[in-house]
Amino acid sequence: MKNLKKLSRTQLKSVVGGRACSIAIQQSNGTWVTHSGSCAYHMGNANEGTGYAQGSHYCNIGDGKIYHLTSNGGVSHCDD
């Protein structure tokens, strides 16, 4: 147990993996940019203002943010 190594998010992602997903984010000029990522699990508190209930899936695009879905009925395909 003395040789344990703390993994970074990037390293952990390569170990755990996840189903591929993508989200499109509208820019201030009205254009849309699609970002690829992998499905992840959010264990946060429902009161933290993310719009996600505790214990929900989302598409992790690697920018450290959890985006509230405004399309697809507000349901992530990561929950399928």
C-alpha positions as CSV (number, residue, x, y, z in Angstrom):
1,M,0.0,0.0,0.0
2,K,3.0,2.3,0.2
3,N,3.3,2.4,-3.6
4,L,-0.1,4.0,-4.3
5,K,-0.2,6.7,-6.9
6,K,-2.8,9.4,-7.1
7,L,-4.1,9.5,-10.7
8,S,-4.9,12.8,-12.5
9,R,-8.3,13.2,-14.2
10,T,-6.8,12.4,-17.6
11,Q,-5.0,9.3,-16.3
12,L,-8.2,8.1,-14.5
13,K,-10.2,8.7,-17.7
14,S,-7.9,6.4,-19.6
15,V,-8.3,3.7,-17.0
16,V,-12.1,3.9,-16.4
17,G,-13.0,5.1,-19.9
18,G,-16.6,5.7,-20.7
19,R,-19.1,5.6,-23.5
20,A,-18.4,8.3,-26.1
21,C,-20.8,11.3,-26.3
22,S,-20.9,14.8,-27.7
23,I,-22.6,18.1,-26.9
24,A,-23.1,21.2,-29.1
25,I,-22.7,24.6,-27.4
26,Q,-24.0,27.7,-29.0
27,Q,-21.5,30.5,-29.1
28,S,-22.2,34.2,-28.6
29,N,-22.2,34.8,-32.3
30,G,-25.0,32.2,-32.8
31,T,-22.8,29.5,-34.3
32,W,-22.6,26.0,-32.7
33,V,-19.5,24.1,-31.7
34,T,-19.6,20.4,-31.1
35,H,-17.4,19.0,-28.4
36,S,-16.6,15.2,-28.0
37,G,-16.2,13.6,-24.7
38,S,-17.1,10.5,-22.6
39,C,-20.0,9.8,-20.3
40,A,-19.3,10.5,-16.7
41,Y,-21.1,10.3,-13.4
42,H,-21.8,13.4,-11.3
43,M,-22.1,12.6,-7.6
44,G,-22.7,16.3,-6.6
45,N,-25.3,17.9,-4.5
46,A,-28.7,18.7,-6.2
47,N,-28.6,22.1,-4.5
48,E,-25.3,23.3,-6.1
49,G,-27.1,25.0,-9.0
50,T,-25.9,22.7,-11.9
51,G,-29.4,21.6,-12.8
52,Y,-28.4,18.0,-12.4
53,A,-29.8,15.9,-9.7
54,Q,-27.5,14.0,-7.4
55,G,-26.2,10.9,-9.0
56,S,-26.8,11.7,-12.7
57,H,-24.8,11.1,-15.8
58,Y,-23.4,13.8,-18.1
59,C,-21.1,14.2,-21.1
60,N,-17.6,15.2,-19.8
61,I,-15.8,17.2,-22.5
62,G,-12.8,17.9,-20.3
63,D,-13.3,21.5,-19.5
64,G,-14.3,20.9,-15.8
65,K,-17.8,22.2,-16.3
66,I,-21.2,20.4,-16.1
67,Y,-23.6,21.8,-18.6
68,H,-27.4,21.9,-18.0
69,L,-29.1,20.3,-21.0
70,T,-31.6,22.5,-22.8
71,S,-32.4,20.1,-25.6
72,N,-33.3,16.4,-25.8
73,G,-35.9,16.9,-23.2
74,G,-33.1,17.8,-20.7
75,V,-32.1,14.1,-20.6
76,S,-28.5,13.0,-21.4
77,H,-28.0,10.1,-23.8
78,C,-25.5,9.0,-21.2
79,D,-28.5,7.9,-19.1
80,D,-29.7,5.5,-21.9
